[in-house]
Amino acid sequence: MLKTLVVLLLIAGAGYLVYQQIGRTPSEEEMLVTHLRERYAVAVNRFTSASGRSGSLGMDTTYDSETVVVEIQKLRAELAELRQKLIEERAVRKADQLSEKIEAFCKKNEIIRP
């Protein structure tokens, strides 16, 4: 009986911890970083699509690629500006992760800073 009670308390504690980590609503700062991450994902998809069209169909997609490069550079600058204003640790972590993704994408595709 005592073992069952201890197991139930442990399960309840684990459930509470999961709820605290996943179940809470994101703050305004986290939502700002999430919005930038979503814009980044759209830009990467457009860049990949343009690269695929140029490779498979032989189309000239220079304009599409350059537009995405400019957008990525704007996102990089916006993220750097937002990063300086962030206070919450969770939002800062997310911003750092996004910054690493952007830098890796830029390095992989040879996108240099303006």
Buried (B, 14 or more C-beta within 10 A) or exposed (E): EEEEEEEEEEEEEEEEEEEEEEEEEBEEBBEBBBEBBEBBEEBBEBBEBBBEBBEEEEEEBEEBBEBBBEBBBEBBEBBEEBBEEBEBEBBBEBBBEBBEBBEEBBEEBEBEEE
